[in-house]
Amino acid sequence: MNTNLTRLGALSAIAAGAFLLSPACGAPADGPALAGSATPVYNERTGRLEELRSDSNLDGKIDAIAHMDGVKLKYIEVDRDFDGRFDRFEYYIEAPGTPAAAQSPDGRSVLDHAEEANGGDERLTRWEFYVNGVVTRVEEDTTLDGKVDKWEIFEGGLLRRLELDLEGVGRPTRRLIYGPNGEVERVEADPDGDGRFEAVSPAGKGGGG
């Protein structure tokens, strides 16, 4: 899974701190920094919390914005490489079985899906899908040609299958099956495109499927 998720979990924690704020009607549009990490932004008319803005590397530029509906976390924009362009977007939903009136970012809003732009422009190249806040599937365009060529399947948050399009044909041609310990158990290939994968011998692992 993307190593940036560790840092992004901290950003979610920043948003979770919003429930500590008690904005009243008429609160200023920009409040003091939250715990030295984020600055809350309120609606000028209603006083309702709308954003938490963060400058994580203290370079004077905002590199993460948590969009809020009061204490409810809606989505987060992140500039991971600090180039002035948001390149990761996380979208949150109400946790199943939690009444809307009781919802808050501290465990009651869960990550539903995320998107990333990993090329030189704003085109999305990676898509992550979650159930109850746990990653289940990831699709990625690693060659930046507009076509997905990498698929990751997770079970219980653990990577169980990695599928790759090594020939640019728009479908998986090689896949790696992972065991519960995170190690590759076997490698399979679908050389003729019939959807049936066959085990690849160790001598053939370097081939293109």
N, C-alpha and C positions, 0 to 999 in steps of 0.2 A: 504494500500500500504506500501511497505517496508519503515521503518523510515529512512533508510540510504539514501533515495533519497534526503532528505533535504541537507545533507552534500555533496552529489554528485552534486547537483545543483551549489554549490559553486565552485566545481572543474571545471564545465563547464564554470563558469565565469572566472576562471583563464585562460582557453584556449581562451576565448573570448578576453582577453587582448592581445592576440598575434597580433591583427591587429594594435596595437600601435607601434609594432616593425617594423623597416624598414631595414631588413637584406640586405646588399649589397653583391655582389659576392666577395668571399674571406673573408667573416666574420668568426670569430673564431668558432671552433666547439662547445665550451661551452661559453655562455655569462654570464653576471651578473644576479643575481636573479631578476625576474620580480616582481616588487611591493613587494619585500620581501617574496614572496610566491612561485614562480616557477622559474626555471632556463631554459632558452631556449637552445636548441641544434640545430645547423645548419649543413647542408650538407657541408662537407669540400670542395667539388669540385664546387658546385653551389652557396653556401651561402644561400640556401633556408631553411626556418625553418622546422624542422622535428619533434621535440618533445618539450614539456614543462614538466619538471620534478619537482615534488613537495614533500616536506617533511613537512606535515601538523602539525605533533606533535613535530617537531624540535628535533628528536632523532638521527639525522645524517643519517637516512635511507630513501631512496625514497619510498613513499607509494602511489604515483599516477603519471601516465605518460599519458599525452594527446598527441596522435600521430597526427601530423599536415602535411598538404600539403600546405606549405606557411601559409596563414591565414585561410585555410580551415580545420576544425576539422573533423578527420576521426573516431577515436575511443579513448576511455579512459580506462586504466587499473587501478584498485584501490585495495590496500591492506587495507581492512576496519578494521581488528583487529591488524594490525601492527606486524604480525608474519613473515614477509619477503616473503609472498606468495600472489600474486595477486588473488583476489577471486571475483571480480566483473568487468564486461566488458560492456561498453556502446558503441553502434555503431550509427554513425550519417550519415544522408544523406542530400542532398541539399533540402532546403525547396521548396515545389511545387510552380511553377511559377516564381522562382528566377533564372535569368540567371547565368550560372556558373561563368562568369567573375565578377559578382557582389557579389558572395557568400563570406560570412565571418562568423565566429562563433558567432558574436554578433546578434543573432536572425535569421540568414539566413541558418544556419545548424540546423536540428532538430533531436531529438532522434528517432531512428527507432526501435531498439530493444536492450535488455540488457540481460545478463546472469550472474548467480552467482553460486559459489561453496560454499555451506554452511556446508559441512561435513568435515571430517578430511583429505581429499585429494583433488585432483584437478578436481574430477568429478563434472560436472554441475548438479545443483539440482533445479534451478529456472530460468524461462524464462519469460521475459516481452515483450509485443508487443505494439507498439505505432502507431498512425496515426496523421500526422502533429504535432508530438511532444507530443501528449496526450495519456496516457495509455488507452488501450482498453481491454486488456486481459493479465492474468498472469497464468502460470502453474507452479506447484511446487511439488517436491518429498520430502515431509516432513519426511518420514520414512527412507530415504536414502537407499531404496532397488532397485533403478533403475527404479521405476515406478511412474508416476505422480499420486498423490492422492488428489490434491487440485487444484481447478480451480476458478479463479476470473474473473468476467465479469464487465466491467465498461461502463458507458454511460456519455459522457461529463466530463470524468475524475473522476466521482463518482462511488463508488462500488455499483452495483445494485444486483448482485447475487454471492453467494459463494457456490460452490459445493464441497462435500467431499466424498472420498471413505473411509468409516469407517470400511469396512469389508475386504479390500485387494483384491477386485475382479476386479480391473482395470477399474472401471467406477464409476460415482457418485452414491452414495446410499442415500445421504442426501443433501439438499440444503437450504440455507437461502436467502430470498428475502428481499432486503433493499429498504426503501423509500427514497425520495429525501432529507430527513433530516438526513440520515445516520443511522437510527434506523431499527432494524429488524421488518418487517411487518408480516412475516409468515415463518414457517418452514415446509418443505415438505420432503417426503421420497419416495423412489422407492424400496420397499422390495422384489419384485419378478423379478426385472431386465427387465421389459418390456418397460422401457423408459418413463413411465407415472408416474409422481410424484403426490402424494396425501398429503393433509394437515395433519400435525401431531398435535395432541391435546397437550395442555400444559403439561399434565401428562406424555406424551410419549417422551418429548424432550430429555430426558437423555438416550434413547435407542440407539441401533446401527443401526436403519433403518430397 
